[in-house]
């Protein structure tokens, strides 16, 4: 889990540095590991961050795809704060 968290954070840093390909690769590595271990709340977190990265690049369809998948996890686990953030992110896309 620690390695996955590290990749997710590195992806966010690369996004702020406009190193989009590197950020996406890091997010994907994190997402793959979290899916493998079944850590759904962590999956939601990576999807949300990945969506923000796509949104910042103007890749709105990819952003929305990730946001909608994150939203389904929010709804499944009744995460109102996270759901609110996801709705806000969708509205801004």
C-alpha positions as a printed Julia matrix, in Angstrom:
93×3 Matrix{Float64}:
   0.0    0.0     0.0
   2.86   2.39    0.8
   4.36   2.01   -2.67
   1.0    2.68   -4.28
   0.54   5.81   -2.15
   3.99   7.0    -3.13
   3.22   6.59   -6.84
  -0.07   8.44   -6.42
   1.66  11.37   -4.68
   4.44  11.4    -7.28
   1.75  11.5    -9.97
   0.22  14.57   -8.37
   3.64  16.24   -8.22
   4.36  15.42  -11.88
   0.95  16.88  -12.77
   1.84  20.2   -11.13
   5.12  20.15  -13.08
   3.19  19.59  -16.34
   4.95  16.24  -16.83
   1.71  14.63  -17.92
   2.98  11.37  -19.41
   5.03  10.64  -16.32
   2.09  11.53  -14.08
  -0.27   9.23  -15.96
   2.22   6.35  -15.79
   2.58   6.8   -12.02
  -1.19   6.99  -11.52
  -1.62   3.83  -13.59
   0.98   1.95  -11.55
  -0.74   3.01   -8.34
  -4.15   2.12   -9.72
  -3.0   -1.31  -10.92
  -1.6   -2.19   -7.51
  -4.67  -0.93   -5.66
  -6.95  -2.91   -7.97
  -4.81  -6.01   -7.44
  -5.19  -5.82   -3.65
  -8.83  -4.69   -3.84
  -8.37  -1.39   -1.98
 -11.41   0.4    -3.38
 -11.16   3.61   -1.37
  -7.57   3.94   -2.62
  -8.74   3.22   -6.17
 -11.24   6.06   -5.83
  -8.49   8.4    -4.65
  -6.21   7.62   -7.61
  -9.1    7.94  -10.07
  -9.94  11.35   -8.62
  -6.33  12.55   -8.9
  -6.0   11.11  -12.4
  -9.19  12.95  -13.41
  -7.77  16.23  -12.1
  -4.65  15.63  -14.17
  -6.65  14.94  -17.33
  -8.85  17.97  -16.66
  -5.79  20.23  -16.35
  -4.71  19.04  -19.81
  -8.1   19.68  -21.38
  -8.72  15.93  -21.8
 -12.26  16.23  -20.51
 -13.61  12.89  -21.72
 -10.82  11.01  -19.95
 -11.33  13.16  -16.85
 -15.05  12.45  -16.82
 -14.51   8.69  -17.25
 -12.29   8.62  -14.16
 -14.62  10.9   -12.2
 -17.63   8.71  -12.91
 -15.78   5.58  -11.84
 -14.65   7.33   -8.64
 -18.23   8.46   -8.03
 -19.49   4.87   -8.17
 -17.06   3.92   -5.41
 -18.09   6.98   -3.38
 -21.72   5.92   -3.67
 -21.0    2.27   -2.88
 -19.29   3.16    0.39
 -21.45   6.18    1.26
 -18.59   8.67    1.31
 -20.4   12.05    1.39
 -17.33  14.3     1.57
 -15.55  12.46   -1.2
 -18.76  12.36   -3.25
 -19.14  16.12   -2.86
 -15.58  16.63   -4.1
 -16.23  14.29   -7.04
 -19.46  16.12   -7.97
 -17.57  19.43   -7.83
 -14.82  18.03  -10.03
 -17.41  16.75  -12.55
 -19.07  20.17  -12.59
 -15.73  21.82  -13.34
 -14.96  19.48  -16.23
